[in-house]
């Protein structure tokens, strides 16, 4: 199995910055796309940013120019640097990763989620 552990959420004033981290662990054979999603109260979960294993990234329009996604393949970790935060960025942020893992017999695909980390931006 594959586990994703997030860290770095918290409370920040508007205009401030936070950096989220998400580390993948387990019998991972390959780690493909990794990304960050968020869900605000009463809203559906939405994509924030995604990065491929080769470093190509894609961002939601709402965060372009303010957020930067990056990854360290050796550490199996994805980061989200969030600058110029706005109250509308307040949400639970979830890490997602896709790839393959070794279950001891076969290589299997996985699409795993972290437990979520709260980001609150005060006005």
C-alpha positions as CSV (number, residue, x, y, z in Angstrom):
1,X,0.0,0.0,0.0
2,X,1.0,3.6,-0.4
3,X,0.6,6.3,2.2
4,X,0.7,10.1,1.7
5,X,1.4,12.3,4.7
6,X,0.8,16.1,4.4
7,X,2.2,18.9,6.5
8,X,2.4,22.6,6.5
9,X,-1.1,23.9,6.8
10,X,-2.2,26.5,9.3
11,X,-3.6,30.0,9.8
12,X,-2.2,33.0,8.0
13,X,-3.2,36.5,7.3
14,X,-4.2,37.6,3.8
15,X,-1.1,38.3,1.7
16,X,1.0,35.8,3.6
17,X,2.6,32.6,2.6
18,X,2.5,28.9,3.5
19,X,4.4,25.9,2.1
20,X,2.7,22.5,2.1
21,X,4.6,19.2,1.8
22,X,3.4,15.7,1.0
23,X,5.6,12.6,1.4
24,X,4.8,9.3,-0.2
25,X,5.8,6.0,1.4
26,X,5.3,2.3,0.9
27,X,6.4,-0.2,-1.7
28,X,6.3,2.3,-4.5
29,X,7.7,1.1,-7.8
30,X,7.0,4.2,-9.8
31,X,5.6,7.6,-8.9
32,X,3.8,9.4,-11.7
33,X,1.7,12.5,-11.4
34,X,1.4,14.2,-8.0
35,X,-0.9,17.1,-7.2
36,X,-2.7,19.2,-4.7
37,X,-6.5,19.6,-4.5
38,X,-8.6,21.6,-2.2
39,X,-12.1,21.6,-0.8
40,X,-13.8,24.5,0.8
41,X,-16.9,24.2,3.0
42,X,-20.0,23.5,0.9
43,X,-18.0,23.2,-2.3
44,X,-16.7,20.3,-4.4
45,X,-13.0,19.3,-4.3
46,X,-11.1,21.1,-7.0
47,X,-7.6,20.8,-8.6
48,X,-5.1,23.3,-7.5
49,X,-1.9,22.2,-9.2
50,X,-0.5,19.0,-10.7
51,X,3.0,18.0,-11.6
52,X,4.2,15.1,-13.7
53,X,7.3,12.9,-12.9
54,X,9.2,14.9,-15.5
55,X,8.3,18.2,-13.9
56,X,5.6,19.5,-16.2
57,X,3.0,21.4,-14.1
58,X,-0.6,22.7,-14.5
59,X,-2.4,25.2,-12.3
60,X,-6.0,26.2,-11.7
61,X,-6.6,29.7,-13.0
62,X,-7.4,31.0,-9.5
63,X,-3.8,30.3,-8.2
64,X,-1.7,31.0,-11.3
65,X,1.1,33.4,-10.5
66,X,0.7,32.9,-6.7
67,X,1.2,29.1,-6.1
68,X,4.1,27.0,-7.2
69,X,4.2,23.2,-7.2
70,X,7.4,21.3,-7.1
71,X,8.7,17.8,-6.3
72,X,11.7,16.0,-5.1
73,X,11.6,12.5,-6.7
74,X,14.4,11.2,-4.5
75,X,12.4,12.1,-1.4
76,X,9.1,11.1,-3.1
77,X,7.8,14.5,-1.9
78,X,5.6,17.1,-3.5
79,X,5.5,20.7,-2.3
80,X,3.1,23.6,-2.8
81,X,4.4,27.1,-2.2
82,X,1.5,29.4,-1.7
83,X,2.1,33.2,-1.8
84,X,-0.2,36.2,-1.7
85,X,-2.8,34.1,0.0
86,X,-6.4,35.3,-0.1
87,X,-9.4,34.4,2.2
88,X,-10.9,32.5,-0.7
89,X,-7.9,30.1,-0.6
90,X,-9.3,28.8,2.7
91,X,-9.9,25.1,2.4
92,X,-8.7,21.7,3.3
93,X,-5.8,20.8,1.0
94,X,-5.4,17.3,-0.1
95,X,-2.3,15.6,-1.7
96,X,-2.8,13.1,-4.5
97,X,-0.4,10.7,-6.2
98,X,-0.6,8.1,-8.9
99,X,1.8,5.4,-9.8
100,X,2.5,1.7,-9.2
101,X,3.5,-0.3,-6.2
102,X,4.7,-3.8,-5.4
103,X,2.2,-5.8,-3.4
104,X,4.7,-8.7,-3.0
105,X,3.3,-10.6,-6.0
106,X,2.2,-8.1,-8.6
107,X,2.8,-4.5,-9.6
108,X,-0.4,-2.7,-9.1
109,X,-1.6,0.8,-9.9
110,X,-2.5,3.2,-7.2
111,X,-4.3,6.5,-6.9
112,X,-3.9,7.7,-3.3
113,X,-5.0,10.6,-1.2
114,X,-3.6,12.2,1.9
115,X,-5.6,12.9,5.0
116,X,-5.9,16.7,4.2
117,X,-4.4,19.7,5.9
118,X,-6.4,22.8,6.8
119,X,-5.3,26.2,5.4
120,X,-7.1,29.2,6.8
121,X,-6.5,32.7,5.4
122,X,-7.9,35.6,7.5
123,X,-8.8,38.9,6.1
